[in-house]
Amino acid sequence: MPKRLRLTRRFPVAMTEDAYRKLRRFSQESDLTPDQALTFLFENFTSITDEETLPHRLRLFQADLAQSKK
């Protein structure tokens, strides 16, 4: 594996079952490990997100988080 792609940072991640299933499906379809899939998604975040819909989806997610805390 090239030096640039060596995974050097590890952190505990908690995610919903839906998010985990989507990550696993994406990694399998892409022939990547889940770690490599997350690395790809974050390294390419701005090019794979729709800048027009991202703020709206983020507000919806934050509203769901606030609702679940009640």
N, C-alpha and C positions, 0 to 999 in steps of 0.2 A: 504494500500500500504506500503511495507517495507520502512524503513527510507532511504535506499540506493537509491531507485528509486523516491524519492520525488523531483519534479522539482522545483528547487530553483532559477534558473537563467532564466531571460526573456530578449530577445533582439529582436529588429525589424529585420525582414528578408524580403528582396526583392528577388524574383525569377521570372524566366520566366514562362509563362503559361504552357509550356511543363513540366518544372521541377515540378510545383505545381500539375499538373495532375498526374504525376508519383508518387509523394509523397502521394497524396490522394489514388491512386490505391494501392500502397504498404501498406499503413496503413490499408485500408479496407480489403485487402487480409490477412493481418497479425492479424487482429482484434485488432489493436492499434489505439490510437489517433494520429494525425499528430505530436504532440509534442513527444509522446513516440516513434514514428517511427524515428524521427530525432535523438533522444537520442540513440536509438539502433544503427543506422547507424554510428554515430560518435564514440560511445564507442567501436564499433567493426570494425572500419575503416580499420585497417591493415589486418584483417582476411577476409574481404569481397571484397577487391580490388585486382586486378591482378597487381603485382608490375612491370611486364614487359610492360603492356599496359598503365598504369597510366601516366607515363611521356609523352608519345606520345599524349594521349587524352588531357592532361593538356596544352601542346603546341598548339594543335588545338584550344582549348577553348580560350587561351590567344590571339591567332591570330584573332579569331572572335571578341574578345573584342576590340582589337586594330583597326580592320577594322570598327567596329561600331562607334568608336569615331571620325572617319574621316568625 
